[in-house]
Amino acid sequence: MAHCKSAVKRLRTSTEANLRNRSRISEIKTVEKKFRAAVAGNDNAAAASALKEVVSCLDKAAKVGTIHSNKAANKKSQLDKLFQTLAK
């Protein structure tokens, strides 16, 4: 357990940030699974809306620092490529 005041505060804030980051990452995974299910089911409209939602979640997470911006860009590219295979 931390002894000084600043260490106690740092422990508290890092715990809160950890919970926020876990929540955001979990949301990204859930929306991505929904997108992949729509692609697997050949549902173009559902896949398009799910892709838009995934991209939004990734951008928000990258903006606040939950994930690295390059990781968000790579994931968006990967999912867009998957969506393009559905269009063919």
Sine and cosine of phi, psi and omega as CSV:
sin_phi,cos_phi,sin_psi,cos_psi,sin_omega,cos_omega
0.00,0.00,0.61,-0.79,-0.02,-1.00
-0.94,0.33,0.53,-0.85,-0.04,-1.00
-0.97,-0.23,-0.70,0.71,-0.07,-1.00
-1.00,0.07,0.35,-0.94,-0.11,-0.99
-0.87,0.49,-0.67,0.74,-0.02,-1.00
-0.93,0.38,-0.57,0.82,0.02,-1.00
-0.94,0.34,-0.58,0.81,0.05,-1.00
-0.90,0.43,-0.70,0.71,0.01,-1.00
-0.90,0.43,-0.67,0.74,0.00,-1.00
-0.89,0.46,-0.64,0.77,0.04,-1.00
-0.89,0.46,-0.69,0.73,-0.01,-1.00
-0.91,0.41,-0.72,0.69,-0.04,-1.00
-0.93,0.36,-0.59,0.81,0.01,-1.00
-0.94,0.35,-0.55,0.84,0.06,-1.00
-0.91,0.41,-0.68,0.73,0.03,-1.00
-0.90,0.44,-0.67,0.75,0.02,-1.00
-0.91,0.42,-0.62,0.78,0.03,-1.00
-0.87,0.49,-0.68,0.73,0.01,-1.00
-0.91,0.42,-0.67,0.74,0.03,-1.00
-0.89,0.46,-0.71,0.71,-0.03,-1.00
-0.91,0.42,-0.65,0.76,0.05,-1.00
-0.87,0.50,-0.67,0.74,0.00,-1.00
-0.89,0.46,-0.71,0.70,0.00,-1.00
-0.90,0.44,-0.69,0.72,-0.01,-1.00
-0.91,0.42,-0.64,0.77,0.04,-1.00
-0.89,0.45,-0.66,0.75,0.02,-1.00
-0.90,0.45,-0.66,0.75,0.02,-1.00
-0.88,0.48,-0.71,0.70,-0.01,-1.00
-0.89,0.46,-0.66,0.76,-0.01,-1.00
-0.90,0.44,-0.73,0.69,-0.02,-1.00
-0.92,0.38,-0.59,0.81,0.04,-1.00
-0.91,0.41,-0.64,0.77,0.05,-1.00
-0.88,0.47,-0.63,0.77,0.04,-1.00
-0.89,0.46,-0.67,0.75,0.03,-1.00
-0.89,0.45,-0.73,0.68,-0.01,-1.00
-0.90,0.44,-0.56,0.83,0.05,-1.00
-0.92,0.39,-0.63,0.78,0.03,-1.00
-0.92,0.40,-0.62,0.79,0.04,-1.00
-0.92,0.39,-0.67,0.74,0.00,-1.00
-0.90,0.44,-0.54,0.84,0.02,-1.00
-1.00,0.06,0.08,1.00,0.00,-1.00
0.84,0.55,0.58,0.82,0.04,-1.00
-0.99,-0.14,0.99,-0.13,-0.12,-0.99
-0.90,0.43,-0.69,0.72,-0.05,-1.00
-0.92,0.39,-0.70,0.71,0.01,-1.00
-0.91,0.41,-0.62,0.79,0.01,-1.00
-0.91,0.40,-0.63,0.78,0.00,-1.00
-0.90,0.43,-0.71,0.71,0.00,-1.00
-0.93,0.36,-0.60,0.80,0.02,-1.00
-0.93,0.38,-0.60,0.80,0.04,-1.00
-0.89,0.45,-0.67,0.74,0.03,-1.00
-0.87,0.48,-0.65,0.76,0.00,-1.00
-0.93,0.37,-0.66,0.75,0.02,-1.00
-0.90,0.45,-0.71,0.71,-0.01,-1.00
-0.88,0.48,-0.66,0.75,0.03,-1.00
-0.89,0.46,-0.71,0.70,0.01,-1.00
-0.89,0.45,-0.66,0.75,0.01,-1.00
-0.90,0.44,-0.68,0.74,0.01,-1.00
-0.90,0.44,-0.67,0.74,0.02,-1.00
-0.90,0.44,-0.68,0.73,-0.01,-1.00
-0.91,0.41,-0.61,0.79,0.01,-1.00
-0.95,0.32,-0.58,0.82,-0.03,-1.00
-0.90,0.43,-0.63,0.78,-0.04,-1.00
-1.00,-0.05,-0.07,1.00,0.10,-0.99
1.00,-0.07,0.19,0.98,0.04,-1.00
-0.91,0.41,-0.69,0.73,0.10,-1.00
-0.81,-0.59,0.33,-0.94,0.00,-1.00
-0.95,0.31,0.55,-0.84,-0.05,-1.00
-0.90,0.44,-0.56,0.83,0.04,-1.00
-0.93,0.38,-0.60,0.80,0.05,-1.00
-0.90,0.44,-0.66,0.75,0.04,-1.00
-0.89,0.46,-0.69,0.73,0.00,-1.00
-0.90,0.43,-0.68,0.73,0.01,-1.00
-0.90,0.44,-0.66,0.75,-0.01,-1.00
-0.92,0.39,-0.65,0.76,0.03,-1.00
-0.89,0.46,-0.66,0.75,0.01,-1.00
-0.90,0.44,-0.69,0.73,0.00,-1.00
-0.88,0.48,-0.71,0.70,-0.03,-1.00
-0.95,0.32,-0.57,0.82,0.04,-1.00
-0.91,0.41,-0.63,0.77,0.05,-1.00
-0.89,0.46,-0.65,0.76,0.05,-1.00
-0.90,0.43,-0.64,0.77,0.03,-1.00
-0.91,0.42,-0.59,0.80,0.01,-1.00
-0.91,0.42,-0.52,0.85,0.05,-1.00
-0.92,0.39,-0.47,0.88,0.03,-1.00
-0.94,0.34,-0.56,0.83,-0.04,-1.00
-0.94,0.34,-0.41,0.91,-0.04,-1.00
-0.97,0.26,0.00,0.00,0.00,0.00
